[in-house]
Amino acid sequence: MAQLYLKRTLNGFAPADEPSMEACRRYKLGEVYRADVVKPRSYQHHKLCMALLNLTYGNQERYSSFEHFRKAVAIEAGHVEEFIGLDGAIYLQPKSISYGALDEVEFTAVFRSMMTVCCKILGDMGYDELEGEVSKYADQHYGSVAA
């Protein structure tokens, strides 16, 4: 199975780079192939998410464990899997935000929800203000996030 990078054009999908172009040449014209189309995760976007969580964690007093804090934010943001316990109660388990778990489209929606949750945690901070602070924090701790 080949992994290709494609770009969307007016005529459909086209190879996005030379290795993908070479891989496409191995497939016969007119044949039908199956593909799972996923927008690859942006490392820059991932750095912003980690900056958001670390910055907010450092400015809250409820949680003493970063992992518990991260999971609580994911649950509050609605990024959960529900399951029913043997007692019939509904339990929420936070889903992963790892590279393999979400594509960029899904991750963008989760990140926006997490931003909203973190704004609430930080009190009077507005979304745009937090976005600016997160970008500065990411630049200082993870390198430039400009892509």
C-alpha positions as CSV (number, residue, x, y, z in Angstrom):
1,M,0.0,0.0,0.0
2,A,1.4,3.4,-1.0
3,Q,1.1,6.6,0.9
4,L,0.6,9.6,-1.4
5,Y,0.3,13.3,-0.8
6,L,-2.4,14.8,-2.9
7,K,-3.6,18.4,-3.5
8,R,-7.1,19.3,-4.4
9,T,-7.5,21.0,-7.8
10,L,-10.4,22.0,-10.0
11,N,-10.0,18.7,-11.9
12,G,-9.8,16.5,-8.8
13,F,-6.8,15.3,-6.8
14,A,-3.3,15.6,-8.2
15,P,0.1,14.5,-6.7
16,A,1.4,17.1,-4.3
17,D,5.1,16.2,-4.6
18,E,7.6,14.3,-6.7
19,P,7.5,11.0,-4.7
20,S,3.7,11.0,-4.9
21,M,4.0,11.6,-8.7
22,E,6.3,8.7,-9.1
23,A,4.0,6.4,-7.0
24,C,1.0,7.5,-9.2
25,R,2.8,6.4,-12.3
26,R,2.7,2.8,-11.1
27,Y,-1.1,2.7,-11.2
28,K,-2.9,2.0,-14.5
29,L,-5.1,4.6,-16.1
30,G,-8.8,3.8,-15.9
31,E,-8.4,1.4,-13.0
32,V,-10.4,2.0,-9.8
33,Y,-8.4,2.2,-6.5
34,R,-9.6,2.8,-3.0
35,A,-8.1,5.6,-0.9
36,D,-8.6,7.0,2.6
37,V,-8.3,10.8,2.3
38,V,-6.8,12.4,5.4
39,K,-5.5,15.9,5.8
40,P,-2.1,15.4,7.5
41,R,-1.7,17.0,10.9
42,S,0.2,20.2,11.1
43,Y,3.2,20.2,13.5
44,Q,2.8,23.9,14.0
45,H,-0.9,23.4,15.0
46,H,0.1,20.7,17.4
47,K,2.7,23.1,19.0
48,L,-0.1,25.6,19.5
49,C,-2.3,23.0,21.2
50,M,0.5,22.0,23.6
51,A,1.2,25.6,24.3
52,L,-2.5,26.2,25.1
53,L,-2.6,23.3,27.5
54,N,0.7,24.1,29.2
55,L,0.0,27.8,29.5
56,T,-3.5,27.2,30.9
57,Y,-2.3,24.5,33.3
58,G,0.3,26.9,34.7
59,N,-2.3,29.5,35.4
60,Q,-4.9,27.3,37.2
61,E,-5.0,25.9,40.7
62,R,-7.4,23.0,40.6
63,Y,-5.2,20.3,39.1
64,S,-1.8,19.2,40.4
65,S,-1.3,16.7,37.5
66,F,-0.9,17.9,33.9
67,E,-2.3,14.6,32.6
68,H,-5.4,14.9,34.7
69,F,-5.8,18.5,33.5
70,R,-5.4,17.6,29.9
71,K,-8.0,14.9,30.1
72,A,-10.4,17.2,31.9
73,V,-10.1,19.8,29.2
74,A,-10.6,17.2,26.5
75,I,-13.8,16.0,28.3
76,E,-15.1,19.5,28.7
77,A,-14.4,20.2,25.1
78,G,-16.5,17.2,24.1
79,H,-13.6,15.2,22.7
80,V,-14.8,12.0,24.4
81,E,-15.9,8.4,24.0
82,E,-19.0,7.4,25.9
83,F,-19.5,4.0,27.4
84,I,-22.0,2.5,29.7
85,G,-20.7,0.8,32.9
86,L,-22.1,-2.4,34.3
87,D,-24.2,-0.3,36.6
88,G,-25.9,1.5,33.7
89,A,-24.1,4.8,34.3
90,I,-22.7,6.7,31.3
91,Y,-18.9,7.3,31.6
92,L,-16.8,9.7,29.5
93,Q,-13.3,8.9,28.5
94,P,-11.2,11.5,26.8
95,K,-10.1,10.6,23.3
96,S,-6.5,11.0,22.1
97,I,-5.2,14.1,20.4
98,S,-2.2,12.2,19.0
99,Y,-1.1,12.5,15.4
100,G,-2.5,9.2,14.5
101,A,-5.8,9.7,16.2
102,L,-7.0,12.8,14.3
103,D,-6.5,14.4,11.0
104,E,-6.0,18.2,10.7
105,V,-9.7,18.9,10.0
106,E,-10.8,17.0,13.1
107,F,-8.0,18.4,15.2
108,T,-8.9,22.0,14.2
109,A,-12.4,21.5,15.6
110,V,-11.1,19.9,18.8
111,F,-8.5,22.7,19.3
112,R,-11.2,25.4,18.9
113,S,-13.3,23.7,21.6
114,M,-10.3,23.4,23.9
115,M,-9.5,27.1,23.4
116,T,-13.1,27.9,24.5
117,V,-12.7,25.7,27.6
118,C,-9.4,27.3,28.5
119,C,-10.8,30.8,28.1
120,K,-13.4,29.8,30.8
121,I,-10.7,28.4,33.0
122,L,-8.7,31.6,32.8
123,G,-11.7,33.8,33.7
124,D,-11.9,37.1,31.9
125,M,-9.5,36.3,29.0
126,G,-11.1,36.5,25.6
127,Y,-10.6,34.1,22.8
128,D,-8.5,36.5,20.7
129,E,-6.4,37.5,23.6
130,L,-5.7,33.9,24.6
131,E,-4.9,33.0,21.0
132,G,-2.2,35.7,21.0
133,E,-0.8,34.6,24.4
134,V,-0.7,30.9,23.2
135,S,1.2,31.9,20.0
136,K,3.8,33.8,22.1
137,Y,4.1,30.9,24.5
138,A,4.6,28.5,21.7
139,D,7.2,30.6,20.0
140,Q,9.2,30.9,23.3
141,H,8.9,27.2,24.3
142,Y,8.7,25.3,21.1
143,G,10.1,27.6,18.4
144,S,8.3,29.7,15.9
145,V,4.8,28.5,15.0
146,A,4.6,30.5,11.8
147,A,4.3,28.1,9.0
